[in-house]
Amino acid sequence: MKNSILPVLSFLISVLAISCNSNKSTDSGEIKNPDIQQKDTTAPTENADVMNMLYPLPDISPMDMCYFPVDYTKLKMTNAISTPPLARVIYSRPHLQGRQLFDGIIKYGEAWRLGANESTEIDLYHDATIQGKKIKSGRYVLYCIPESKQWTIIFNTNTDTWGLRPDSTKDIARFIIPVNQIKPKLEYFTMVFSETSKGADLIMAWENTEARLPFEF
């Protein structure tokens, strides 16, 4: 009789031990509260477009600006400069998105706004000289007519406009500048001033093409 009871007792003790170990694991926190775990690890599921329904959606061609002197606003805030800026360009920056620049986005021989969305504008805070021609201080639209080896850069007074509908009666100056091939390829159209001994070059670059418009101040 004693020999038949022993296996049963042994089995019950084993089951009880397993049950105790299981409870200890749960109590120790190894199995977390499902609600807490979901809050910690689940990313927001809201669609960005839905979240932005009350306001304009983000533009895929963001607006940007460049100053001369370069980083003028930062220099001003740190009191590293006290004189007014000489020039500023405001433009929108389209990007390639897998397309070819010429014949895919813009075409040789056709006017281009030097960016996207609103017409690109330049503020001259001081009179400037370009290729020997004086440009008075003021605000102008900048656009160009690109060719394979040169670009024609045009200053125009039809400011505060969307896109580009060239009105040659409002052109005040045209400048022909050479273009260079560059590497690596630029995804975003870029405009930036680069200081020179007499003033600055306004660099206009996209894909593997770069053009420079020289300013003297």
C-alpha positions, -999 to +999 in steps of 0.1 A: +000+000+000+028+024+010+046+016-023+015+025-044+010+058-026+046+071-031+044+076-069+011+095-066+026+118-039+056+124-060+035+134-090+014+159-069+045+175-055+059+180-090+027+196-102+026+219-072+063+230-078+056+238-114+026+259-104+046+279-079+073+286-103+048+299-128+032+323-103+067+336-094+074+345-130+042+364-133+047+382-101+083+392-109+072+412-139+085+389-166+050+389-181+041+426-186+007+441-185-005+439-221-019+475-220+014+489-208+033+469-234+011+483-262+017+519-251+054+515-250+060+498-283+032+507-307+039+536-331+012+562-338-012+549-365-027+582-376-021+590-413-001+622-417-025+635-444-055+630-420-037+648-392-031+678-414-066+681-429-072+715-414-041+730-430-022+729-463-002+697-467+036+699-466+050+710-499+073+685-517+093+715-529+102+734-497+108+771-497+143+782-488+164+813-488+201+822-490+218+854-479+250+873-487+270+876-465+265+838-461+247+829-428+239+866-424+210+860-399+231+838-377+260+864-377+235+891-368+221+872-338+256+866-324+266+903-330+293+892-354+280+916-380+263+950-377+259+961-413+228+953-434+228+923-458+238+928-494+215+903-511+189+876-504+173+850-526+140+833-518+131+802-539+114+768-537+136+736-540+122+709-564+139+675-564+146+649-591+125+621-577+140+597-603+136+620-632+161+635-656+167+672-653+167+682-689+138+671-711+124+655-680+118+685-658+130+716-678+138+720-714+166+737-733+155+770-748+124+775-725+121+799-697+124+784-662+116+800-629+148+788-612+128+767-587+092+757-581+059+772-569+062+810-566+086+829-589+121+830-575+129+865-561+161+883-552+164+912-528+193+936-535+198+957-504+226+975-521+233+984-557+252+957-575+272+953-607+269+922-629+291+919-660+297+956-660+260+965-657+247+983-626+216+968-610+199+992-585+189+979-551+154+965-550+134+933-553+133+914-586+121+881-601+150+859-613+144+834-641+166+818-667+166+803-702+189+772-700+210+758-728+234+730-728+265+752-725+252+785-711+222+800-692+206+833-697+197+848-663+170+875-664+160+901-638+123+911-640+101+934-620+069+913-620+072+902-584+048+883-561+037+859-588+031+821-590+049+801-616+064+819-645+047+838-673+075+858-688+067+894-697+097+907-715+084+943-711+093+940-674+128+925-679+154+950-668+186+930-675+199+897-691+232+880-685+247+850-703+268+827-680+285+794-687+275+762-671+298+735-656+294+698-650+297+687-614+297+656-593+281+641-573+246+645-586+224+669-566+189+656-558+176+691-548+179+723-568+202+745-548+209+783-548+237+797-526+261+826-525+298+820-525+321+849-515+346+862-541+373+889-539+349+915-554+316+903-540+299+869-545+288+844-570+252+832-569+255+795-575+226+777-592+230+739-593+209+708-599+217+672-610+251+675-626+248+711-638+261+743-621+259+780-632+274+810-614+262+846-616+289+870-604+279+900-583+301+930-574+291+951-544 
